[in-house]
Amino acid sequence: MILTISEMSSGYGAAPVLHEVSFDLAENETLAVLGPNGAGKSTLLMSIMGLLPLKQGRVVLDGRDLTGLSPDQRAGAGISWVPEGRRLFPSLTVHENLLVAGRHLHRDDEAERLEEVLRLFPDLSPLLDRAAWALSGGQQQMVAVGRALVARPRVLLLDEPSLGLAPMITQMLMDALDEVGTGGQAMVLVEQNVMHGLRLADRAIMLTDGKISFSGYSDQLLSDDTIRTSYLTGTA
């Protein structure tokens, strides 16, 4: 397994949001994290990234225990995070934002990584010199995903990548992420559009009140009538 989360409890202040959450992620696998608002989905990603301290549990990547490491150290170890809301540097250009994660790279490697991102998101090619604040929401999300991919992470964490995007842009983004996953990138995906998330993912976990209430293959969720009725008839 490339990523192992063991008995993770974390949250904000004294009260935990997550309660003893455990799962594994295999290489070349996409895991969808589903659940209602407030279930702890974003908290899970932030805890894996080291942005929230664990009250208990471990984060292990490629056999290395990252639990005590800072977010920067976890990024260096091979975890990239695409946060909800994109969090670009608004005054920097698209080109500068994309290469933030590759600032340590040799110039030739930098050019190669940039080419990979532009092949995935060709709409960004004519926008490289444009400030990030001047982009549309969909373009900003492409930059956010591209920035994370420049680091060639072992695991890519995606928090609500389609949030606030028009349906056509959402489909374009999901097609790109499907290509990334097919290419072998391991991903943990929090996605408010449940159907999009399940179609991208190999497996899924369902969080309810900070605990895993279901874990299985995506097609199980799509075909199980009880689960469809309970979770997939509304927004998650």
HUMOPE-V166611 format. One record per pair of residues at least 12 apart in sequence whose C-alpha atoms are under 6 Angstrom apart, sorted by the first residue. I is the first residue (numbers start at 1). J is the second residue. Records with the same first field share a line. If there is no record, write none. Layout:
I: J + J
This chain:
1: 25 + 26
2: 25 + 26 + 27 + 61 + 62
3: 24 + 25 + 60 + 61
4: 24 + 60
5: 22 + 23 + 58 + 59
6: 22 + 57 + 58
7: 20 + 21 + 22 + 57
8: 20 + 21 + 56 + 57
9: 54 + 55 + 56
10: 54 + 55
17: 40 + 210
18: 210
19: 210 + 211
27: 186
28: 184 + 185 + 186
29: 186
30: 186 + 187 + 188 + 201 + 202
31: 188 + 201 + 203 + 204
32: 188 + 189 + 190 + 197 + 201 + 204
33: 189 + 190 + 204 + 205
34: 206
35: 206 + 207 + 236
36: 236
39: 207 + 208 + 209 + 210
40: 210
49: 71
50: 70 + 71
78: 153 + 154
79: 153 + 155
80: 148 + 153 + 156
81: 157
82: 158
83: 159
84: 159 + 160
86: 144
90: 132 + 133
91: 131
92: 131
93: 129 + 130 + 131 + 132
94: 128 + 130 + 132
95: 128
98: 147
101: 151
102: 151
113: 150
117: 146
155: 186 + 187
156: 187
157: 187 + 188
158: 189
159: 190
160: 190 + 191 + 192
178: 200
192: 236
198: 218
202: 218
203: 216 + 217 + 218
204: 216 + 217 + 218
